[in-house]
Amino acid sequence: MDLVKALQKENRLLKQENSAYKAQSRLFEQLIEMAGSAAEEKMLKISMFKTLEVTVQLSGAKMGSLFLLNPEGVVTDSLLSRVDVSPGLRSKIVGSVLDKGLAGWVRAHGRVGIIEDTQQDPRWLSLPEEPYKVRSALAVPIVKQNLLFGIVTLMHPLPHYFNREAVEVVQIAARHMALAIESAQMYIKLDELHHLRERAMERDLKLARAVQESFLPARVPGIEGFSFAAMNRPALEVGGDFYQFFKLPENKLGVVIGDVSGKGIAASLFMARLSSDLQYYSSLYKDPGKLFSKINKLLCARAKQGMFVTLVYILLDIKTGDICFSNAGHLSPLFVDEQGVQTIGSPQAKGPPLGILPSAEYGQDRFSLKKGGMILIYTDGIIEAKNMDHKLFGDSRLARVVETCPTDPIMLARKIVDSVDIFSRERGQSDDLTLVCFKREASGPRSL
């Protein structure tokens, strides 16, 4: 006989556990459906409402309430499923029942509280404005990791309604429901952190863009006998590419293009300070190689988070068209005329990126820019652009584009960017696109 009773009890508990598990599964389905679409506060309220609704159904109660508490025992959220009540009455109900009511008794004692007849038990508080009738009540603590996580209170208009089986059902359900509600809370916290990171990143990018724009030239130089074109388009709101022009004594012009490692505000500030350094020291060091050696030592001395820069600096003699240039780990400049395209600069004079090796020395190359010839310098975002087949735009494709516009720097700049856009249109721009092109010619200057 005892064995039969034990088996019946075990069977009853298994059924209850199964019901609670199914209820929990329904709640998680709701969470998954709401994730990413429901507002944060709405998601938690819906989770609480579903939790309370399922618990009411499992126990056969007619109405209920659910309070969520923080580790200090303070109510963080509450839900009353009885009927709609005004905010003032809701606040009064919550405050009263957690002070002297049944829920307060459960919070103080940490165990199940059951009232067989509300008219005979002082733990039940009947408010004058209460728009519902209650004769039986059951309050169960929701415990998570030995901490009181919440309190669910169930009510029925008949006395002596909640028996031992109802208590067992609600206790089992409470364990399952705690996990669902906690998951909703964790999702909300993670979602809040995600939004905070997004807002911080957005502010970071806007600030970085403002810094970058303040240091990029507002216009290309207007020099008789030369035409200039320049374009800079970051992959996101801001990247590490930059270019600059420096007017120097003795009819010289400094032309620089670079690619700072990294993105965002750090790269932008690095670029801004580097641009300032270049402008100052280019007037002190006439040889590009010596200029790079000086800048390299400065960057290595104040290196932060392993940041470095690849750079090409061209010193143009406006009277003669002669150029002297140094290359620090950057792509080699191209010379363009009606005869075709060729790379200029010797491998021996090329040095490592600036900011890596303090003892690095940098050489320099010389080139005579004849009338009708153009110089093109650019960053790797152009040749490393990819299409949907993961193929690179590449040097050969760039050379073919350049050959179509050998005499016009403005048209060439636009043609290059348009060609890269067409090539990678299905994949999108993944890196910054920056280029500078200048031509020695008899006609006056133009602007892009």
Sequence and secondary structure as in RCSB ss.txt:
>XXXX:A:sequence
MDLVKALQKENRLLKQENSAYKAQSRLFEQLIEMAGSAAEEKMLKISMFKTLEVTVQLSGAKMGSLFLLNPEGVV
TDSLLSRVDVSPGLRSKIVGSVLDKGLAGWVRAHGRVGIIEDTQQDPRWLSLPEEPYKVRSALAVPIVKQNLLFG
IVTLMHPLPHYFNREAVEVVQIAARHMALAIESAQMYIKLDELHHLRERAMERDLKLARAVQESFLPARVPGIEG
FSFAAMNRPALEVGGDFYQFFKLPENKLGVVIGDVSGKGIAASLFMARLSSDLQYYSSLYKDPGKLFSKINKLLC
ARAKQGMFVTLVYILLDIKTGDICFSNAGHLSPLFVDEQGVQTIGSPQAKGPPLGILPSAEYGQDRFSLKKGGMI
LIYTDGIIEAKNMDHKLFGDSRLARVVETCPTDPIMLARKIVDSVDIFSRERGQSDDLTLVCFKREASGPRSL
>XXXX:A:secstr
 HHHHHHHHHHHHHHHHHHHHHHHHHHHHHHHHHTTTS HHHHHHHHHHHHHHHHHHHHT SEEEEEEE TTS E
EEEEE SS   HHHHHHHHHHHHHTSHHHHHHHH S EEES TTT TT    TT  S  SEEEEEEEEETTEEEE
EEEEEESSTT   HHHHHHHHHHHHHHHHHHHHHHHHHHHHHHHHHHHHHHHHHHHHHHHHHHHHS SS    TT
EEEEEEEE SSS  SEEEEEEEETTTEEEEEEEEESS HHHHHHHHHHHHHHHHHHTTT  SHHHHHHHHHHHHH
HT  TT  EEEEEEEEETTT EEEEEEESS   EEEETTEEEE S GGG B  BTS TT     EEEE  TT EE
EEE HHHHT B TT  B HHHHHHHHHHTSTT HHHHHHHHHHHHHHHTTTT   S EEEEEEEE SS     
